[in-house]
């Protein structure tokens, strides 16, 4: 296992890089182009993994000032996720436009 704790990289090209079985807690990625990135199996180690802890709780992630246009979230736990001050034009949840969900919600409130 390599330890890169506290590593700082600037002006780096890591195109095609792969990180597997890593603890990236408190990682900050800033001013980066991540088009085509495939991010999967993120969270606490699953049961059966050597570092599995049934009492561990996933710490929240924060995305700020990100262009996620065309991004897909599939089979994700979005419990207690908050989306604020964001453009949701064309955004769907299970195929339903968020704008239509807002309209339906507003009509129920009346």
Jmol script that loads the backbone (N, CA, C; Angstrom):
load data "model"
ATOM      1  N   UNK A   1       0.850  -1.183   0.000  1.00  0.00           N
ATOM      2  CA  UNK A   1       0.000   0.000   0.000  1.00  0.00           C
ATOM      3  C   UNK A   1       0.888   1.235   0.000  1.00  0.00           C
ATOM      4  N   UNK A   2       0.622   2.136  -0.910  1.00  0.00           N
ATOM      5  CA  UNK A   2       1.360   3.400  -0.974  1.00  0.00           C
ATOM      6  C   UNK A   2       0.587   4.458  -0.203  1.00  0.00           C
ATOM      7  N   UNK A   3       1.280   5.258   0.602  1.00  0.00           N
ATOM      8  CA  UNK A   3       0.646   6.359   1.328  1.00  0.00           C
ATOM      9  C   UNK A   3       1.037   7.664   0.658  1.00  0.00           C
ATOM     10  N   UNK A   4       0.023   8.389   0.187  1.00  0.00           N
ATOM     11  CA  UNK A   4       0.243   9.696  -0.432  1.00  0.00           C
ATOM     12  C   UNK A   4      -0.437  10.778   0.398  1.00  0.00           C
ATOM     13  N   UNK A   5      -0.586  10.548   1.706  1.00  0.00           N
ATOM     14  CA  UNK A   5      -1.251  11.508   2.582  1.00  0.00           C
ATOM     15  C   UNK A   5      -0.614  12.881   2.437  1.00  0.00           C
ATOM     16  N   UNK A   6      -1.455  13.901   2.266  1.00  0.00           N
ATOM     17  CA  UNK A   6      -0.976  15.279   2.163  1.00  0.00           C
ATOM     18  C   UNK A   6      -0.383  15.631   0.814  1.00  0.00           C
ATOM     19  N   UNK A   7      -0.448  14.727  -0.156  1.00  0.00           N
ATOM     20  CA  UNK A   7       0.105  14.976  -1.488  1.00  0.00           C
ATOM     21  C   UNK A   7      -0.611  16.138  -2.155  1.00  0.00           C
ATOM     22  N   UNK A   8       0.140  17.041  -2.761  1.00  0.00           N
ATOM     23  CA  UNK A   8      -0.431  18.150  -3.530  1.00  0.00           C
ATOM     24  C   UNK A   8       0.175  18.098  -4.925  1.00  0.00           C
ATOM     25  N   UNK A   9      -0.680  18.087  -5.944  1.00  0.00           N
ATOM     26  CA  UNK A   9      -0.231  18.075  -7.330  1.00  0.00           C
ATOM     27  C   UNK A   9      -0.792  19.306  -8.017  1.00  0.00           C
ATOM     28  N   UNK A  10      -0.003  19.959  -8.863  1.00  0.00           N
ATOM     29  CA  UNK A  10      -0.442  21.158  -9.575  1.00  0.00           C
ATOM     30  C   UNK A  10      -0.008  21.034 -11.026  1.00  0.00           C
ATOM     31  N   UNK A  11      -0.896  21.434 -11.947  1.00  0.00           N
ATOM     32  CA  UNK A  11      -0.599  21.404 -13.378  1.00  0.00           C
ATOM     33  C   UNK A  11      -0.200  19.992 -13.818  1.00  0.00           C
ATOM     34  N   UNK A  12      -1.120  19.051 -13.578  1.00  0.00           N
ATOM     35  CA  UNK A  12      -0.849  17.634 -13.808  1.00  0.00           C
ATOM     36  C   UNK A  12      -1.800  17.081 -14.857  1.00  0.00           C
ATOM     37  N   UNK A  13      -1.306  16.245 -15.741  1.00  0.00           N
ATOM     38  CA  UNK A  13      -2.154  15.473 -16.638  1.00  0.00           C
ATOM     39  C   UNK A  13      -2.159  14.043 -16.125  1.00  0.00           C
ATOM     40  N   UNK A  14      -3.346  13.538 -15.805  1.00  0.00           N
ATOM     41  CA  UNK A  14      -3.480  12.163 -15.338  1.00  0.00           C
ATOM     42  C   UNK A  14      -4.508  11.432 -16.200  1.00  0.00           C
ATOM     43  N   UNK A  15      -4.583  11.802 -17.474  1.00  0.00           N
ATOM     44  CA  UNK A  15      -5.545  11.203 -18.401  1.00  0.00           C
ATOM     45  C   UNK A  15      -5.365   9.690 -18.411  1.00  0.00           C
ATOM     46  N   UNK A  16      -6.463   8.972 -18.245  1.00  0.00           N
ATOM     47  CA  UNK A  16      -6.426   7.514 -18.253  1.00  0.00           C
ATOM     48  C   UNK A  16      -5.975   6.904 -16.937  1.00  0.00           C
ATOM     49  N   UNK A  17      -5.742   7.721 -15.906  1.00  0.00           N
ATOM     50  CA  UNK A  17      -5.316   7.198 -14.606  1.00  0.00           C
ATOM     51  C   UNK A  17      -6.452   6.409 -13.965  1.00  0.00           C
ATOM     52  N   UNK A  18      -6.107   5.490 -13.109  1.00  0.00           N
ATOM     53  CA  UNK A  18      -7.087   4.679 -12.398  1.00  0.00           C
ATOM     54  C   UNK A  18      -6.681   4.587 -10.931  1.00  0.00           C
ATOM     55  N   UNK A  19      -7.647   4.771 -10.038  1.00  0.00           N
ATOM     56  CA  UNK A  19      -7.408   4.638  -8.604  1.00  0.00           C
ATOM     57  C   UNK A  19      -8.379   3.577  -8.102  1.00  0.00           C
ATOM     58  N   UNK A  20      -7.862   2.533  -7.475  1.00  0.00           N
ATOM     59  CA  UNK A  20      -8.679   1.425  -7.001  1.00  0.00           C
ATOM     60  C   UNK A  20      -8.353   1.137  -5.542  1.00  0.00           C
ATOM     61  N   UNK A  21      -9.370   0.734  -4.764  1.00  0.00           N
ATOM     62  CA  UNK A  21      -9.186   0.398  -3.353  1.00  0.00           C
ATOM     63  C   UNK A  21      -8.439   1.499  -2.615  1.00  0.00           C
ATOM     64  N   UNK A  22      -8.975   2.715  -2.661  1.00  0.00           N
ATOM     65  CA  UNK A  22      -8.291   3.873  -2.084  1.00  0.00           C
ATOM     66  C   UNK A  22      -9.157   4.575  -1.051  1.00  0.00           C
ATOM     67  N   UNK A  23      -8.515   5.152  -0.059  1.00  0.00           N
ATOM     68  CA  UNK A  23      -9.188   6.039   0.891  1.00  0.00           C
ATOM     69  C   UNK A  23      -8.896   7.455   0.435  1.00  0.00           C
ATOM     70  N   UNK A  24      -9.895   8.112  -0.126  1.00  0.00           N
ATOM     71  CA  UNK A  24      -9.734   9.476  -0.636  1.00  0.00           C
ATOM     72  C   UNK A  24     -10.486  10.474   0.242  1.00  0.00           C
ATOM     73  N   UNK A  25     -10.644  10.152   1.525  1.00  0.00           N
ATOM     74  CA  UNK A  25     -11.319  11.060   2.449  1.00  0.00           C
ATOM     75  C   UNK A  25     -10.646  12.419   2.421  1.00  0.00           C
ATOM     76  N   UNK A  26     -11.463  13.465   2.413  1.00  0.00           N
ATOM     77  CA  UNK A  26     -11.003  14.858   2.414  1.00  0.00           C
ATOM     78  C   UNK A  26     -10.247  15.243   1.141  1.00  0.00           C
ATOM     79  N   UNK A  27     -10.397  14.463   0.076  1.00  0.00           N
ATOM     80  CA  UNK A  27      -9.807  14.796  -1.219  1.00  0.00           C
ATOM     81  C   UNK A  27     -10.441  16.067  -1.759  1.00  0.00           C
ATOM     82  N   UNK A  28      -9.655  16.950  -2.318  1.00  0.00           N
ATOM     83  CA  UNK A  28     -10.174  18.145  -2.988  1.00  0.00           C
ATOM     84  C   UNK A  28      -9.663  18.142  -4.417  1.00  0.00           C
ATOM     85  N   UNK A  29     -10.585  18.223  -5.363  1.00  0.00           N
ATOM     86  CA  UNK A  29     -10.240  18.347  -6.776  1.00  0.00           C
ATOM     87  C   UNK A  29     -10.752  19.700  -7.214  1.00  0.00           C
ATOM     88  N   UNK A  30      -9.873  20.530  -7.729  1.00  0.00           N
ATOM     89  CA  UNK A  30     -10.229  21.910  -8.061  1.00  0.00           C
ATOM     90  C   UNK A  30      -9.705  22.243  -9.453  1.00  0.00           C
ATOM     91  N   UNK A  31     -10.493  23.023 -10.204  1.00  0.00           N
ATOM     92  CA  UNK A  31     -10.087  23.477 -11.535  1.00  0.00           C
ATOM     93  C   UNK A  31      -9.647  22.307 -12.412  1.00  0.00           C
ATOM     94  N   UNK A  32     -10.456  21.246 -12.421  1.00  0.00           N
ATOM     95  CA  UNK A  32     -10.102  20.041 -13.169  1.00  0.00           C
ATOM     96  C   UNK A  32     -11.130  19.756 -14.252  1.00  0.00           C
ATOM     97  N   UNK A  33     -10.700  19.215 -15.358  1.00  0.00           N
ATOM     98  CA  UNK A  33     -11.565  18.738 -16.434  1.00  0.00           C
ATOM     99  C   UNK A  33     -11.701  17.247 -16.225  1.00  0.00           C
ATOM    100  N   UNK A  34     -12.934  16.767 -16.022  1.00  0.00           N
ATOM    101  CA  UNK A  34     -13.148  15.349 -15.748  1.00  0.00           C
ATOM    102  C   UNK A  34     -14.084  14.704 -16.755  1.00  0.00           C
ATOM    103  N   UNK A  35     -14.233  15.296 -17.943  1.00  0.00           N
ATOM    104  CA  UNK A  35     -15.107  14.738 -18.961  1.00  0.00           C
ATOM    105  C   UNK A  35     -14.764  13.287 -19.246  1.00  0.00           C
ATOM    106  N   UNK A  36     -15.765  12.443 -19.289  1.00  0.00           N
ATOM    107  CA  UNK A  36     -15.560  11.025 -19.561  1.00  0.00           C
ATOM    108  C   UNK A  36     -15.188  10.217 -18.329  1.00  0.00           C
ATOM    109  N   UNK A  37     -15.076  10.873 -17.169  1.00  0.00           N
ATOM    110  CA  UNK A  37     -14.723  10.145 -15.950  1.00  0.00           C
ATOM    111  C   UNK A  37     -15.815   9.134 -15.609  1.00  0.00           C
ATOM    112  N   UNK A  38     -15.431   8.018 -15.076  1.00  0.00           N
ATOM    113  CA  UNK A  38     -16.354   6.971 -14.633  1.00  0.00           C
ATOM    114  C   UNK A  38     -16.084   6.746 -13.155  1.00  0.00           C
ATOM    115  N   UNK A  39     -16.979   7.207 -12.314  1.00  0.00           N
ATOM    116  CA  UNK A  39     -16.808   7.130 -10.866  1.00  0.00           C
ATOM    117  C   UNK A  39     -17.833   6.130 -10.355  1.00  0.00           C
ATOM    118  N   UNK A  40     -17.373   5.057  -9.731  1.00  0.00           N
ATOM    119  CA  UNK A  40     -18.300   4.001  -9.319  1.00  0.00           C
ATOM    120  C   UNK A  40     -17.806   3.294  -8.063  1.00  0.00           C
ATOM    121  N   UNK A  41     -18.735   2.587  -7.420  1.00  0.00           N
ATOM    122  CA  UNK A  41     -18.450   1.865  -6.178  1.00  0.00           C
ATOM    123  C   UNK A  41     -17.821   2.783  -5.135  1.00  0.00           C
ATOM    124  N   UNK A  42     -18.424   3.952  -4.949  1.00  0.00           N
ATOM    125  CA  UNK A  42     -17.921   4.941  -4.005  1.00  0.00           C
ATOM    126  C   UNK A  42     -18.719   4.838  -2.711  1.00  0.00           C
ATOM    127  N   UNK A  43     -18.059   4.857  -1.597  1.00  0.00           N
ATOM    128  CA  UNK A  43     -18.718   4.797  -0.293  1.00  0.00           C
ATOM    129  C   UNK A  43     -17.904   3.948   0.660  1.00  0.00           C
ATOM    130  N   UNK A  44     -18.546   3.538   1.711  1.00  0.00           N
ATOM    131  CA  UNK A  44     -17.874   2.727   2.716  1.00  0.00           C
ATOM    132  C   UNK A  44     -17.617   1.327   2.156  1.00  0.00           C
ATOM    133  N   UNK A  45     -16.566   0.651   2.638  1.00  0.00           N
ATOM    134  CA  UNK A  45     -16.295  -0.711   2.170  1.00  0.00           C
ATOM    135  C   UNK A  45     -17.493  -1.623   2.442  1.00  0.00           C
ATOM    136  N   UNK A  46     -17.864  -2.436   1.462  1.00  0.00           N
ATOM    137  CA  UNK A  46     -19.027  -3.312   1.632  1.00  0.00           C
ATOM    138  C   UNK A  46     -18.713  -4.509   2.529  1.00  0.00           C
ATOM    139  N   UNK A  47     -19.764  -5.153   3.005  1.00  0.00           N
ATOM    140  CA  UNK A  47     -19.596  -6.358   3.811  1.00  0.00           C
ATOM    141  C   UNK A  47     -18.741  -7.358   3.042  1.00  0.00           C
ATOM    142  N   UNK A  48     -17.803  -7.978   3.715  1.00  0.00           N
ATOM    143  CA  UNK A  48     -16.888  -8.915   3.072  1.00  0.00           C
ATOM    144  C   UNK A  48     -15.551  -8.284   2.728  1.00  0.00           C
ATOM    145  N   UNK A  49     -15.494  -6.960   2.663  1.00  0.00           N
ATOM    146  CA  UNK A  49     -14.240  -6.246   2.404  1.00  0.00           C
ATOM    147  C   UNK A  49     -13.421  -6.243   3.694  1.00  0.00           C
ATOM    148  N   UNK A  50     -12.090  -6.357   3.603  1.00  0.00           N
ATOM    149  CA  UNK A  50     -11.260  -6.398   4.820  1.00  0.00           C
ATOM    150  C   UNK A  50     -11.436  -5.182   5.741  1.00  0.00           C
ATOM    151  N   UNK A  51     -11.797  -4.027   5.199  1.00  0.00           N
ATOM    152  CA  UNK A  51     -11.952  -2.827   6.021  1.00  0.00           C
ATOM    153  C   UNK A  51     -13.419  -2.511   6.330  1.00  0.00           C
ATOM    154  N   UNK A  52     -14.314  -3.475   6.099  1.00  0.00           N
ATOM    155  CA  UNK A  52     -15.738  -3.271   6.381  1.00  0.00           C
ATOM    156  C   UNK A  52     -15.948  -3.010   7.866  1.00  0.00           C
ATOM    157  N   UNK A  53     -16.747  -2.003   8.173  1.00  0.00           N
ATOM    158  CA  UNK A  53     -17.116  -1.679   9.553  1.00  0.00           C
ATOM    159  C   UNK A  53     -18.620  -1.420   9.563  1.00  0.00           C
ATOM    160  N   UNK A  54     -19.411  -2.302  10.177  1.00  0.00           N
ATOM    161  CA  UNK A  54     -20.863  -2.134  10.145  1.00  0.00           C
ATOM    162  C   UNK A  54     -21.337  -0.856  10.847  1.00  0.00           C
ATOM    163  N   UNK A  55     -20.501  -0.265  11.675  1.00  0.00           N
ATOM    164  CA  UNK A  55     -20.881   0.962  12.389  1.00  0.00           C
ATOM    165  C   UNK A  55     -20.411   2.235  11.687  1.00  0.00           C
ATOM    166  N   UNK A  56     -19.651   2.092  10.624  1.00  0.00           N
ATOM    167  CA  UNK A  56     -19.130   3.268   9.912  1.00  0.00           C
ATOM    168  C   UNK A  56     -20.252   3.938   9.129  1.00  0.00           C
ATOM    169  N   UNK A  57     -20.189   5.253   9.045  1.00  0.00           N
ATOM    170  CA  UNK A  57     -21.191   6.023   8.298  1.00  0.00           C
ATOM    171  C   UNK A  57     -20.463   6.864   7.257  1.00  0.00           C
ATOM    172  N   UNK A  58     -20.975   6.852   6.035  1.00  0.00           N
ATOM    173  CA  UNK A  58     -20.392   7.638   4.942  1.00  0.00           C
ATOM    174  C   UNK A  58     -20.465   9.122   5.271  1.00  0.00           C
ATOM    175  N   UNK A  59     -19.340   9.814   5.178  1.00  0.00           N
ATOM    176  CA  UNK A  59     -19.345  11.265   5.348  1.00  0.00           C
ATOM    177  C   UNK A  59     -19.860  11.899   4.063  1.00  0.00           C
ATOM    178  N   UNK A  60     -20.570  13.033   4.162  1.00  0.00           N
ATOM    179  CA  UNK A  60     -21.122  13.665   2.966  1.00  0.00           C
ATOM    180  C   UNK A  60     -20.041  14.184   2.018  1.00  0.00           C
ATOM    181  N   UNK A  61     -20.377  14.199   0.744  1.00  0.00           N
ATOM    182  CA  UNK A  61     -19.525  14.796  -0.283  1.00  0.00           C
ATOM    183  C   UNK A  61     -20.110  16.153  -0.631  1.00  0.00           C
ATOM    184  N   UNK A  62     -19.307  17.029  -1.206  1.00  0.00           N
ATOM    185  CA  UNK A  62     -19.811  18.347  -1.608  1.00  0.00           C
ATOM    186  C   UNK A  62     -19.323  18.652  -3.017  1.00  0.00           C
ATOM    187  N   UNK A  63     -20.273  18.939  -3.897  1.00  0.00           N
ATOM    188  CA  UNK A  63     -19.974  19.378  -5.251  1.00  0.00           C
ATOM    189  C   UNK A  63     -20.374  20.839  -5.327  1.00  0.00           C
ATOM    190  N   UNK A  64     -19.469  21.692  -5.731  1.00  0.00           N
ATOM    191  CA  UNK A  64     -19.744  23.128  -5.770  1.00  0.00           C
ATOM    192  C   UNK A  64     -19.174  23.711  -7.055  1.00  0.00           C
ATOM    193  N   UNK A  65     -19.971  24.534  -7.728  1.00  0.00           N
ATOM    194  CA  UNK A  65     -19.547  25.183  -8.971  1.00  0.00           C
ATOM    195  C   UNK A  65     -19.039  24.149  -9.976  1.00  0.00           C
ATOM    196  N   UNK A  66     -19.852  23.108 -10.201  1.00  0.00           N
ATOM    197  CA  UNK A  66     -19.485  22.017 -11.111  1.00  0.00           C
ATOM    198  C   UNK A  66     -20.420  22.009 -12.311  1.00  0.00           C
ATOM    199  N   UNK A  67     -19.890  21.715 -13.477  1.00  0.00           N
ATOM    200  CA  UNK A  67     -20.710  21.507 -14.660  1.00  0.00           C
ATOM    201  C   UNK A  67     -20.908  20.005 -14.795  1.00  0.00           C
ATOM    202  N   UNK A  68     -22.091  19.538 -14.441  1.00  0.00           N
ATOM    203  CA  UNK A  68     -22.405  18.113 -14.518  1.00  0.00           C
ATOM    204  C   UNK A  68     -23.380  17.827 -15.654  1.00  0.00           C
ATOM    205  N   UNK A  69     -23.404  18.714 -16.652  1.00  0.00           N
ATOM    206  CA  UNK A  69     -24.312  18.582 -17.790  1.00  0.00           C
ATOM    207  C   UNK A  69     -24.157  17.216 -18.438  1.00  0.00           C
ATOM    208  N   UNK A  70     -25.285  16.517 -18.611  1.00  0.00           N
ATOM    209  CA  UNK A  70     -25.287  15.212 -19.267  1.00  0.00           C
ATOM    210  C   UNK A  70     -24.843  14.066 -18.371  1.00  0.00           C
ATOM    211  N   UNK A  71     -24.571  14.344 -17.113  1.00  0.00           N
ATOM    212  CA  UNK A  71     -24.099  13.320 -16.180  1.00  0.00           C
ATOM    213  C   UNK A  71     -25.242  12.385 -15.795  1.00  0.00           C
ATOM    214  N   UNK A  72     -24.933  11.123 -15.574  1.00  0.00           N
ATOM    215  CA  UNK A  72     -25.911  10.138 -15.140  1.00  0.00           C
ATOM    216  C   UNK A  72     -25.549   9.634 -13.751  1.00  0.00           C
ATOM    217  N   UNK A  73     -26.536   9.616 -12.864  1.00  0.00           N
ATOM    218  CA  UNK A  73     -26.390   8.989 -11.558  1.00  0.00           C
ATOM    219  C   UNK A  73     -27.276   7.747 -11.597  1.00  0.00           C
ATOM    220  N   UNK A  74     -26.712   6.564 -11.442  1.00  0.00           N
ATOM    221  CA  UNK A  74     -27.485   5.328 -11.498  1.00  0.00           C
ATOM    222  C   UNK A  74     -27.158   4.466 -10.285  1.00  0.00           C
ATOM    223  N   UNK A  75     -28.177   3.865  -9.707  1.00  0.00           N
ATOM    224  CA  UNK A  75     -28.028   2.988  -8.549  1.00  0.00           C
ATOM    225  C   UNK A  75     -27.246   3.692  -7.438  1.00  0.00           C
ATOM    226  N   UNK A  76     -27.615   4.954  -7.161  1.00  0.00           N
ATOM    227  CA  UNK A  76     -26.938   5.769  -6.142  1.00  0.00           C
ATOM    228  C   UNK A  76     -27.858   5.985  -4.950  1.00  0.00           C
ATOM    229  N   UNK A  77     -27.292   6.003  -3.766  1.00  0.00           N
ATOM    230  CA  UNK A  77     -28.045   6.360  -2.570  1.00  0.00           C
ATOM    231  C   UNK A  77     -27.976   7.872  -2.435  1.00  0.00           C
ATOM    232  N   UNK A  78     -29.080   8.548  -2.698  1.00  0.00           N
ATOM    233  CA  UNK A  78     -29.138  10.009  -2.636  1.00  0.00           C
ATOM    234  C   UNK A  78     -29.931  10.469  -1.412  1.00  0.00           C
ATOM    235  N   UNK A  79     -29.963   9.649  -0.374  1.00  0.00           N
ATOM    236  CA  UNK A  79     -30.658  10.005   0.856  1.00  0.00           C
ATOM    237  C   UNK A  79     -30.127  11.321   1.399  1.00  0.00           C
ATOM    238  N   UNK A  80     -31.029  12.234   1.704  1.00  0.00           N
ATOM    239  CA  UNK A  80     -30.705  13.542   2.290  1.00  0.00           C
ATOM    240  C   UNK A  80     -29.838  14.422   1.390  1.00  0.00           C
ATOM    241  N   UNK A  81     -29.807  14.159   0.084  1.00  0.00           N
ATOM    242  CA  UNK A  81     -29.070  15.017  -0.852  1.00  0.00           C
ATOM    243  C   UNK A  81     -29.820  16.333  -1.005  1.00  0.00           C
ATOM    244  N   UNK A  82     -29.093  17.421  -1.073  1.00  0.00           N
ATOM    245  CA  UNK A  82     -29.682  18.751  -1.245  1.00  0.00           C
ATOM    246  C   UNK A  82     -29.114  19.377  -2.513  1.00  0.00           C
ATOM    247  N   UNK A  83     -29.995  19.884  -3.375  1.00  0.00           N
ATOM    248  CA  UNK A  83     -29.576  20.601  -4.582  1.00  0.00           C
ATOM    249  C   UNK A  83     -30.074  22.025  -4.430  1.00  0.00           C
ATOM    250  N   UNK A  84     -29.170  22.992  -4.399  1.00  0.00           N
ATOM    251  CA  UNK A  84     -29.545  24.394  -4.220  1.00  0.00           C
ATOM    252  C   UNK A  84     -28.856  25.265  -5.257  1.00  0.00           C
ATOM    253  N   UNK A  85     -29.520  26.357  -5.618  1.00  0.00           N
ATOM    254  CA  UNK A  85     -28.954  27.351  -6.538  1.00  0.00           C
ATOM    255  C   UNK A  85     -28.352  26.701  -7.778  1.00  0.00           C
ATOM    256  N   UNK A  86     -29.067  25.732  -8.359  1.00  0.00           N
ATOM    257  CA  UNK A  86     -28.546  24.981  -9.499  1.00  0.00           C
ATOM    258  C   UNK A  86     -29.534  25.006 -10.659  1.00  0.00           C
ATOM    259  N   UNK A  87     -29.007  24.980 -11.879  1.00  0.00           N
ATOM    260  CA  UNK A  87     -29.824  24.914 -13.084  1.00  0.00           C
ATOM    261  C   UNK A  87     -30.227  23.459 -13.296  1.00  0.00           C
ATOM    262  N   UNK A  88     -31.518  23.168 -13.203  1.00  0.00           N
ATOM    263  CA  UNK A  88     -32.003  21.797 -13.367  1.00  0.00           C
ATOM    264  C   UNK A  88     -32.761  21.606 -14.680  1.00  0.00           C
ATOM    265  N   UNK A  89     -32.550  22.497 -15.648  1.00  0.00           N
ATOM    266  CA  UNK A  89     -33.219  22.402 -16.943  1.00  0.00           C
ATOM    267  C   UNK A  89     -32.936  21.042 -17.580  1.00  0.00           C
ATOM    268  N   UNK A  90     -33.983  20.307 -17.908  1.00  0.00           N
ATOM    269  CA  UNK A  90     -33.831  19.006 -18.554  1.00  0.00           C
ATOM    270  C   UNK A  90     -33.487  17.874 -17.608  1.00  0.00           C
ATOM    271  N   UNK A  91     -33.282  18.173 -16.337  1.00  0.00           N
ATOM    272  CA  UNK A  91     -32.938  17.135 -15.362  1.00  0.00           C
ATOM    273  C   UNK A  91     -34.144  16.236 -15.122  1.00  0.00           C
ATOM    274  N   UNK A  92     -33.905  14.924 -15.093  1.00  0.00           N
ATOM    275  CA  UNK A  92     -34.978  13.969 -14.834  1.00  0.00           C
ATOM    276  C   UNK A  92     -34.632  13.090 -13.640  1.00  0.00           C
ATOM    277  N   UNK A  93     -35.672  12.609 -12.992  1.00  0.00           N
ATOM    278  CA  UNK A  93     -35.538  11.594 -11.947  1.00  0.00           C
ATOM    279  C   UNK A  93     -36.425  10.443 -12.378  1.00  0.00           C
ATOM    280  N   UNK A  94     -35.823   9.301 -12.617  1.00  0.00           N
ATOM    281  CA  UNK A  94     -36.540   8.131 -13.134  1.00  0.00           C
ATOM    282  C   UNK A  94     -37.397   8.488 -14.340  1.00  0.00           C
ATOM    283  N   UNK A  95     -36.847   9.318 -15.234  1.00  0.00           N
ATOM    284  CA  UNK A  95     -37.499   9.671 -16.488  1.00  0.00           C
ATOM    285  C   UNK A  95     -38.490  10.820 -16.405  1.00  0.00           C
ATOM    286  N   UNK A  96     -38.732  11.360 -15.217  1.00  0.00           N
ATOM    287  CA  UNK A  96     -39.687  12.461 -15.041  1.00  0.00           C
ATOM    288  C   UNK A  96     -38.910  13.764 -14.895  1.00  0.00           C
ATOM    289  N   UNK A  97     -39.275  14.759 -15.717  1.00  0.00           N
ATOM    290  CA  UNK A  97     -38.603  16.051 -15.630  1.00  0.00           C
ATOM    291  C   UNK A  97     -38.805  16.668 -14.249  1.00  0.00           C
ATOM    292  N   UNK A  98     -37.738  17.161 -13.666  1.00  0.00           N
ATOM    293  CA  UNK A  98     -37.819  17.813 -12.361  1.00  0.00           C
ATOM    294  C   UNK A  98     -38.750  19.016 -12.434  1.00  0.00           C
ATOM    295  N   UNK A  99     -38.731  19.734 -13.554  1.00  0.00           N
ATOM    296  CA  UNK A  99     -39.627  20.891 -13.705  1.00  0.00           C
ATOM    297  C   UNK A  99     -41.089  20.458 -13.603  1.00  0.00           C
ATOM    298  N   UNK A 100     -41.427  19.282 -14.147  1.00  0.00           N
ATOM    299  CA  UNK A 100     -42.794  18.763 -14.045  1.00  0.00           C
ATOM    300  C   UNK A 100     -43.111  18.347 -12.604  1.00  0.00           C
ATOM    301  N   UNK A 101     -42.138  17.799 -11.913  1.00  0.00           N
ATOM    302  CA  UNK A 101     -42.343  17.445 -10.509  1.00  0.00           C
ATOM    303  C   UNK A 101     -42.627  18.690  -9.677  1.00  0.00           C
ATOM    304  N   UNK A 102     -41.880  19.777  -9.949  1.00  0.00           N
ATOM    305  CA  UNK A 102     -42.114  21.041  -9.242  1.00  0.00           C
ATOM    306  C   UNK A 102     -43.517  21.569  -9.524  1.00  0.00           C
ATOM    307  N   UNK A 103     -43.938  21.494 -10.792  1.00  0.00           N
ATOM    308  CA  UNK A 103     -45.283  21.961 -11.152  1.00  0.00           C
ATOM    309  C   UNK A 103     -46.346  21.167 -10.397  1.00  0.00           C
ATOM    310  N   UNK A 104     -46.194  19.849 -10.367  1.00  0.00           N
ATOM    311  CA  UNK A 104     -47.159  19.000  -9.663  1.00  0.00           C
ATOM    312  C   UNK A 104     -47.163  19.319  -8.170  1.00  0.00           C
ATOM    313  N   UNK A 105     -46.009  19.534  -7.612  1.00  0.00           N
ATOM    314  CA  UNK A 105     -45.895  19.877  -6.191  1.00  0.00           C
ATOM    315  C   UNK A 105     -46.596  21.201  -5.899  1.00  0.00           C
ATOM    316  N   UNK A 106     -46.344  22.202  -6.741  1.00  0.00           N
ATOM    317  CA  UNK A 106     -46.971  23.514  -6.549  1.00  0.00           C
ATOM    318  C   UNK A 106     -48.493  23.425  -6.647  1.00  0.00           C
ATOM    319  N   UNK A 107     -49.008  22.610  -7.574  1.00  0.00           N
ATOM    320  CA  UNK A 107     -50.466  22.490  -7.714  1.00  0.00           C
ATOM    321  C   UNK A 107     -51.084  21.789  -6.502  1.00  0.00           C
ATOM    322  N   UNK A 108     -50.348  20.888  -5.873  1.00  0.00           N
ATOM    323  CA  UNK A 108     -50.850  20.212  -4.675  1.00  0.00           C
ATOM    324  C   UNK A 108     -50.872  21.143  -3.468  1.00  0.00           C
ATOM    325  N   UNK A 109     -49.968  22.108  -3.448  1.00  0.00           N
ATOM    326  CA  UNK A 109     -49.882  23.043  -2.324  1.00  0.00           C
ATOM    327  C   UNK A 109     -51.026  24.046  -2.319  1.00  0.00           C
ATOM    328  N   UNK A 110     -51.680  24.238  -3.466  1.00  0.00           N
ATOM    329  CA  UNK A 110     -52.749  25.247  -3.577  1.00  0.00           C
ATOM    330  C   UNK A 110     -54.036  24.778  -2.973  1.00  0.00           C
TER     331      UNK A 110
END
end "model"
wireframe off; spacefill off
backbone 0.3
color backbone group
